[in-house]
């Protein structure tokens, strides 16, 4: 029996897997639709069949366990989890929209207002996760869904850390697989010299915010190792040189959270959100008329 047929037997009655919408190092992602459209579609994430590496299985199982502990409108939840034909899988609601990475590729940078709204949604999701001891560790455009109303949802907690769960050792494993994506990871993820806390996610979110504003993250170019080292030896790319209409306070939010030391970033998701909301409010408030 194929993996798809094995999973379909474990899905609620009437669901059939129709499309593959994603593939990663350890998993495939499918859409399952109900025959006759009597129920909303589901996303099915399944471990690659036959994948037996302990680290890969542990990562997938860790993501399922973490998602079970989270309940927030800006985080795509886990619905059901199980095993089919020897492979782990879980289901999530299907979100109509696109990833932020897809939007940036197809449409370029967002308006300043829309970028701040997405960032606010993400910091709300991160604040919920951080309140439960979960650090995402791989915040990037490909792990953000933007629905048809322009609201952002955070996905893919496969690299996340949480109380009681072991996490990959960055020094002992390949950087791409162990600690996330070179363009977005924090300095402490690169060096492994200090424990990562919630402020590591703020660094990654600042990278995403700069990319939403300018079309590219603040540290790019060269091999993965060079990109990761650059954030500790060079200043981030100048937003103002790439886009003139970004307000100074928005640039300050990005720069503060790109600080090499976590102690110099926003202290909590609450403070980060307040800074974003203040910037949004100023954009939404028409300038006073000239006398």
C-alpha positions, 0 to 999 in steps of 0.5 A, spaced: 500 500 500 502 506 498 503 512 503 498 516 500 493 510 500 495 508 507 494 516 510 487 516 507 485 510 511 486 514 517 483 520 515 476 522 517 471 519 512 470 522 505 477 525 505 482 524 499 489 526 498 489 530 491 495 535 491 502 535 493 503 542 495 510 542 499 516 538 500 522 538 505 528 535 507 524 530 512 517 531 510 512 531 504 505 536 505 499 534 501 492 537 501 486 532 502 479 534 500 472 532 502 469 528 496 463 533 494 466 538 498 462 537 504 467 539 509 473 544 509 480 541 506 486 539 510 493 539 510 497 533 511 504 533 513 507 526 512 514 524 514 518 521 508 516 514 507 522 509 509 526 515 513 529 512 519 534 517 521 533 518 528 534 525 528 529 526 522 524 522 526 525 526 532 524 532 529 518 530 526 515 528 533 517 534 536 513 538 532 507 534 533 508 535 540 509 542 540 503 544 536 499 540 541 501 545 546 499 551 542 493 554 541 493 561 538 489 564 531 496 566 528 499 559 529 496 553 524 494 548 529 495 541 529 488 537 528 490 530 528 496 525 528 498 518 527 502 513 523 500 510 516 505 505 513 510 506 518 510 514 517 508 519 522 503 524 519 499 530 522 493 534 519 492 541 519 487 546 517 488 548 510 489 556 509 487 559 503 493 564 501 500 563 499 507 563 503 510 570 505 516 567 500 511 566 495 508 573 495 515 576 495 517 573 489 511 574 485 509 581 488 516 584 491 516 588 497 510 590 501 507 596 503 510 599 509 503 598 512 502 591 510 509 589 512 508 592 519 501 588 520 504 581 518 510 583 523 505 584 528 501 578 527 507 574 527 510 577 534 503 575 537 504 568 535 511 568 537 508 571 544 504 565 545 509 560 543 514 564 548 509 564 554 509 556 553 517 556 553 517 554 545 522 558 541 521 557 534 528 558 531 526 558 524 522 564 523 522 566 515 518 567 509 517 560 507 514 559 514 509 564 514 502 563 511 498 570 509 491 568 508 486 572 503 485 577 508 492 579 509 493 576 515 499 572 517 500 565 520 506 562 523 507 554 521 513 549 521 515 548 528 520 542 526 526 546 529 523 549 535 525 548 542 521 547 548 521 545 555 523 537 556 524 536 549 531 535 546 534 540 540 539 539 535 546 541 537 548 546 532 556 544 533 555 537 531 550 537 525 550 541 519 548 548 520 542 548 514 539 542 518 541 543 525 539 550 526 535 553 521 536 558 515 542 562 514 539 568 512 535 569 518 538 565 524 540 569 530 548 570 532 547 565 538 544 560 533 550 561 529 555 560 535 552 556 539 556 559 545 550 561 549 543 558 550 538 561 545 531 564 548 525 568 545 529 573 543 533 569 538 526 569 534 526 577 534 532 577 530 529 572 525 523 576 525 527 583 524 530 579 518 523 578 515 521 585 516 527 588 513 525 583 507 518 585 507 520 592 506 526 592 501 525 585 498 531 582 501 534 580 508 539 584 511 545 579 510 546 575 504 551 573 499 556 567 498 556 561 502 551 559 508 557 559 513 559 566 510 552 569 510 551 566 518 558 570 520 556 576 516 551 578 522 557 578 527 562 582 523 558 587 519 552 591 519 546 589 516 544 592 509 541 599 510 534 600 509 534 607 507 539 606 501 534 601 498 527 604 500 526 611 502 519 611 504 520 607 510 519 611 517 525 612 521 521 609 527 520 602 523 528 602 521 529 603 529 525 597 530 528 593 525 535 595 527 534 594 535 532 587 534 538 585 529 543 587 535 548 582 536 547 581 543 540 579 545 540 583 551 540 589 546 533 587 542 526 588 545 525 584 551 519 581 550 513 580 545 509 585 548 514 590 547 515 588 540 508 588 539 507 595 542 512 598 538 509 595 531 502 598 533 505 605 535 508 605 528 502 602 524 497 607 528 502 613 526 501 611 518 494 610 519 493 617 522 493 623 517 498 628 518 495 634 521 493 639 516 497 645 514 494 652 517 
